[in-house]
Amino acid sequence: MAIKVIVELQAKPGRRAELESLLERIVATQGPRQSGFLGSTRYEVLDNPDMLIEIAEWESAEARTAHMEESAAARAYAPLIEILAVPFRATVIRLLP
């Protein structure tokens, strides 16, 4: 069953544009290669100029978990982590049956 992941990303002060650019590059270069990745959309938070929200869609929770494990092992998100003021928060959701 398809899932969505709501990811909250809080950039260090004044670095949101850099965060946005890096996310775009990551999705463009890694997204199409990821098994089960269906796409994502990024949003700005109106009352927090340093925060972005990404909503990603995956074919299954298992596909996302496999991707996250591979990415952690390869340190694929290391440049992203350096821009963040706090660790990102991810909420995994699916439609009610």
N, CA, C and O of each residue as an XYZ file, in Angstrom:
388
protein
N       0.847     -1.181      0.000
C       0.000      0.000      0.000
C       0.893      1.245      0.000
O       1.870      1.317      0.744
N       0.547      2.217     -0.837
C       1.322      3.455     -0.938
C       1.271      4.233      0.375
O       0.278      4.207      1.103
N       2.361      4.917      0.648
C       2.446      5.753      1.848
C       2.908      7.154      1.447
O       3.422      7.368      0.349
N       2.716      8.076      2.342
C       3.276      9.418      2.205
C       4.145      9.675      3.438
O       3.894      9.151      4.523
N       5.157     10.483      3.235
C       6.044     10.840      4.336
C       6.105     12.357      4.402
O       6.477     13.014      3.429
N       5.745     12.902      5.534
C       5.805     14.346      5.756
C       7.091     14.614      6.518
O       7.252     14.183      7.660
N       8.006     15.331      5.875
C       9.321     15.586      6.466
C       9.442     17.072      6.786
O       9.267     17.920      5.911
N       9.738     17.375      8.029
C       9.941     18.758      8.478
C      11.443     19.015      8.558
O      12.169     18.306      9.255
N      11.895     20.031      7.841
C      13.321     20.351      7.767
C      13.533     21.796      8.205
O      13.079     22.727      7.539
N      14.216     21.976      9.312
C      14.499     23.308      9.864
C      15.943     23.668      9.550
O      16.869     23.120     10.149
N      16.137     24.598      8.603
C      17.483     25.032      8.232
C      18.070     25.921      9.323
O      17.345     26.544     10.098
N      19.385     25.964      9.363
C      20.043     26.941     10.221
C      19.607     28.325      9.738
O      19.304     28.490      8.557
N      19.568     29.322     10.623
C      19.083     30.647     10.243
C      19.730     31.159      8.955
O      20.951     31.157      8.798
N      18.860     31.598      8.043
C      19.316     32.186      6.791
C      19.761     31.201      5.723
O      20.249     31.619      4.673
N      19.607     29.903      5.961
C      20.118     28.910      5.000
C      19.012     28.113      4.303
O      19.268     27.050      3.736
N      17.783     28.632      4.348
C      16.685     27.898      3.722
C      16.871     27.756      2.224
O      16.598     26.686      1.681
N      17.320     28.782      1.541
C      17.524     28.704      0.092
C      18.547     27.620     -0.247
O      18.384     26.887     -1.223
N      19.592     27.525      0.558
C      20.601     26.485      0.363
C      19.993     25.095      0.587
O      20.277     24.160     -0.163
N      19.169     24.968      1.610
C      18.481     23.718      1.892
C      17.567     23.338      0.727
O      17.560     22.187      0.288
N      16.816     24.284      0.240
C      15.904     24.037     -0.874
C      16.665     23.581     -2.117
O      16.253     22.632     -2.785
N      17.753     24.241     -2.423
C      18.566     23.886     -3.581
C      19.150     22.480     -3.445
O      19.136     21.704     -4.400
N      19.655     22.160     -2.271
C      20.223     20.837     -2.034
C      19.158     19.753     -2.159
O      19.410     18.706     -2.755
N      17.985     19.991     -1.611
C      16.897     19.019     -1.726
C      16.529     18.783     -3.186
O      16.315     17.645     -3.603
N      16.456     19.855     -3.951
C      16.140     19.727     -5.386
C      17.160     18.834     -6.080
O      16.792     17.963     -6.868
N      18.439     19.047     -5.790
C      19.496     18.235     -6.411
C      19.403     16.776     -5.988
O      19.554     15.877     -6.815
N      19.157     16.540     -4.718
C      19.058     15.169     -4.219
C      17.898     14.444     -4.901
O      18.059     13.316     -5.367
N      16.747     15.078     -4.958
C      15.578     14.441     -5.567
C      15.810     14.214     -7.062
O      15.444     13.167     -7.594
N      16.416     15.192     -7.738
C      16.654     15.061     -9.183
C      17.654     13.957     -9.508
O      17.496     13.250    -10.503
N      18.677     13.806     -8.679
C      19.716     12.826     -8.996
C      19.454     11.457     -8.393
O      19.789     10.445     -9.008
N      18.863     11.397     -7.204
C      18.661     10.115     -6.546
C      17.237      9.585     -6.654
O      17.027      8.372     -6.661
N      16.274     10.469     -6.736
C      14.871     10.058     -6.763
C      14.526      9.053     -7.848
O      13.938      8.013     -7.552
N      14.880      9.338     -9.111
C      14.513      8.406    -10.181
C      15.146      7.022    -10.037
O      14.634      6.049    -10.589
N      16.242      6.928     -9.310
C      16.931      5.636     -9.135
C      16.380      4.832     -7.972
O      16.701      3.651     -7.840
N      15.576      5.428     -7.143
C      15.111      4.757     -5.932
C      13.888      3.895     -6.222
O      12.843      4.393     -6.642
N      14.035      2.621     -5.996
C      12.927      1.703     -6.184
C      11.793      2.065     -5.225
O      11.998      2.178     -4.017
N      10.620      2.242     -5.771
C       9.454      2.537     -4.945
C       9.189      3.999     -4.700
O       8.150      4.339     -4.133
N      10.093      4.888     -5.106
C       9.888      6.330     -4.908
C       8.959      6.854     -5.994
O       9.236      6.679     -7.181
N       7.867      7.493     -5.605
C       6.875      7.979     -6.559
C       6.930      9.483     -6.776
O       6.237     10.006     -7.648
N       7.736     10.182     -6.002
C       7.865     11.627     -6.165
C       7.663     12.368     -4.862
O       7.264     11.795     -3.849
N       7.951     13.668     -4.916
C       7.783     14.493     -3.725
C       7.539     15.936     -4.117
O       7.831     16.365     -5.234
N       6.994     16.669     -3.162
C       6.716     18.093     -3.335
C       7.192     18.802     -2.081
O       6.998     18.316     -0.967
N       7.818     19.957     -2.271
C       8.306     20.744     -1.145
C       7.438     21.989     -0.957
O       6.915     22.562     -1.913
N       7.304     22.384      0.313
C       6.477     23.525      0.686
C       7.253     24.435      1.625
O       8.092     23.971      2.397
N       6.971     25.733      1.557
C       7.524     26.655      2.532
C       6.533     26.783      3.684
O       5.329     26.604      3.501
N       7.040     27.090      4.853
C       6.204     27.289      6.036
C       6.053     28.797      6.205
O       7.039     29.506      6.405
N       4.832     29.279      6.125
C       4.592     30.720      6.071
C       5.061     31.475      7.301
O       5.505     32.617      7.191
N       4.970     30.863      8.460
C       5.375     31.597      9.671
C       6.759     31.200     10.176
O       7.135     31.543     11.297
N       7.526     30.472      9.343
C       8.890     30.102      9.726
C       9.767     30.135      8.473
O       9.790     29.163      7.717
N      10.484     31.228      8.242
C      11.243     31.382      7.003
C      12.413     30.414      6.836
O      12.986     30.346      5.749
N      12.782     29.675      7.860
C      13.890     28.738      7.753
C      13.434     27.280      7.658
O      14.261     26.368      7.680
N      12.120     27.059      7.553
C      11.609     25.691      7.536
C      11.018     25.334      6.182
O      10.379     26.156      5.525
N      11.249     24.082      5.777
C      10.625     23.496      4.593
C       9.914     22.217      5.013
O      10.310     21.537      5.960
N       8.856     21.915      4.277
C       8.151     20.645      4.452
C       8.227     19.922      3.118
O       7.960     20.507      2.068
N       8.590     18.652      3.164
C       8.564     17.830      1.958
C       7.551     16.723      2.189
O       7.548     16.077      3.238
N       6.694     16.509      1.205
C       5.764     15.388      1.259
C       6.160     14.449      0.126
O       6.036     14.779     -1.054
N       6.637     13.278      0.515
C       7.107     12.280     -0.450
C       6.120     11.129     -0.492
O       5.473     10.804      0.503
N       6.018     10.518     -1.669
C       5.146      9.359     -1.822
C       5.991      8.155     -2.215
O       6.855      8.233     -3.089
N       5.719      7.052     -1.550
C       6.428      5.785     -1.780
C       5.421      4.689     -2.049
O       4.289      4.745     -1.570
N       5.835      3.686     -2.820
C       4.961      2.542     -3.098
C       4.607      1.785     -1.829
O       3.507      1.247     -1.705
N       5.559      1.744     -0.874
C       5.308      1.014      0.373
C       6.256      1.511      1.465
O       7.265      2.161      1.192
N       5.906      1.190      2.693
C       6.775      1.531      3.816
C       8.091      0.770      3.706
O       9.142      1.290      4.081
N       8.040     -0.453      3.196
C       9.248     -1.258      3.039
C      10.220     -0.632      2.039
O      11.432     -0.645      2.256
N       9.692     -0.087      0.946
C      10.554      0.570     -0.051
C      11.247      1.775      0.562
O      12.434      1.997      0.324
N      10.521      2.550      1.343
C      11.130      3.716      1.992
C      12.169      3.290      3.015
O      13.246      3.883      3.086
N      11.867      2.282      3.799
C      12.812      1.804      4.804
C      14.108      1.332      4.143
O      15.200      1.641      4.620
N      13.982      0.588      3.052
C      15.176      0.116      2.331
C      15.994      1.302      1.838
O      17.220      1.298      1.948
N      15.331      2.309      1.299
C      16.030      3.506      0.827
C      16.750      4.210      1.973
O      17.911      4.594      1.827
N      16.088      4.383      3.097
C      16.692      5.080      4.225
C      17.897      4.316      4.757
O      18.897      4.930      5.130
N      17.822      2.994      4.798
C      18.959      2.190      5.253
C      20.145      2.318      4.302
O      21.285      2.468      4.743
N      19.877      2.260      2.991
C      20.944      2.414      1.989
C      21.558      3.814      2.072
O      22.778      3.967      2.016
N      20.711      4.823      2.204
C      21.189      6.203      2.266
C      22.025      6.457      3.510
O      23.025      7.174      3.457
N      21.617      5.873      4.623
C      22.386      6.032      5.861
C      23.762      5.391      5.717
O      24.770      5.972      6.121
N      23.799      4.196      5.142
C      25.077      3.498      4.962
C      26.004      4.267      4.030
O      27.218      4.284      4.232
N      25.435      4.900      3.013
C      26.238      5.649      2.036
C      26.464      7.103      2.454
O      27.158      7.849      1.763
N      25.886      7.499      3.572
C      25.960      8.897      4.049
C      25.480      9.881      2.975
O      26.031     10.971      2.824
N      24.458      9.481      2.244
C      23.929     10.283      1.139
C      23.352     11.616      1.607
O      23.355     12.595      0.860
N      22.865     11.651      2.821
C      22.239     12.870      3.320
C      23.151     13.693      4.215
O      22.691     14.649      4.840
N      24.418     13.351      4.293
C      25.360     14.085      5.159
C      25.387     15.583      4.859
O      25.365     16.375      5.801
N      25.433     16.015      3.581
C      25.435     17.467      3.316
C      24.151     18.145      3.803
O      24.171     19.299      4.230
N      23.060     17.427      3.734
C      21.781     17.962      4.190
C      21.787     18.160      5.701
O      21.329     19.188      6.199
N      22.299     17.188      6.416
C      22.338     17.241      7.879
C      23.114     18.473      8.356
O      22.759     19.074      9.370
N      24.154     18.843      7.639
C      24.984     19.986      8.044
C      24.255     21.322      7.933
O      24.628     22.284      8.606
N      23.231     21.396      7.102
C      22.469     22.635      6.921
C      21.359     22.759      7.961
O      20.873     23.861      8.218
N      20.958     21.648      8.555
C      19.819     21.654      9.468
C      20.187     22.177     10.854
O      21.265     21.901     11.381
N      19.257     22.941     11.425
C      19.434     23.465     12.777
C      19.122     22.383     13.816
O      19.716     22.357     14.893
N      18.199     21.508     13.485
C      17.792     20.393     14.348
C      17.582     19.177     13.458
O      17.392     19.328     12.251
N      17.611     17.978     14.024
C      17.344     16.798     13.195
C      15.970     16.888     12.528
O      15.020     17.414     13.108
N      15.882     16.369     11.304
C      14.603     16.412     10.607
C      13.597     15.518     11.313
O      13.963     14.599     12.045
N      12.334     15.802     11.081
C      11.263     14.994     11.658
C      10.454     14.408     10.507
O      10.027     15.143      9.616
N      10.241     13.107     10.513
C       9.475     12.447      9.454
C       8.270     11.740     10.058
O       8.391     11.011     11.043
N       7.113     11.964      9.458
C       5.883     11.301      9.855
C       5.401     10.492      8.662
O       5.132     11.048      7.597
N       5.293      9.180      8.839
C       4.877      8.285      7.764
C       3.377      8.030      7.923
O       2.913      7.646      8.996
N       2.616      8.251      6.825
C       1.164      8.114      6.886
C       0.653      7.276      5.721
O       1.330      7.133      4.703
N      -0.533      6.730      5.878
C      -1.222      6.053      4.782
C      -2.714      6.274      4.956
O      -3.182      6.639      6.035
N      -3.453      6.048      3.880
C      -4.891      6.183      3.936
C      -5.485      5.149      4.879
O      -4.979      4.034      4.997
N      -6.535      5.523      5.529
C      -7.248      4.559      6.361
C      -7.874      3.506      5.461
O      -8.309      3.816      4.352
N      -7.923      2.264      5.929
C      -8.552      1.204      5.104
C     -10.052      1.393      5.012
O     -10.735      0.600      4.364
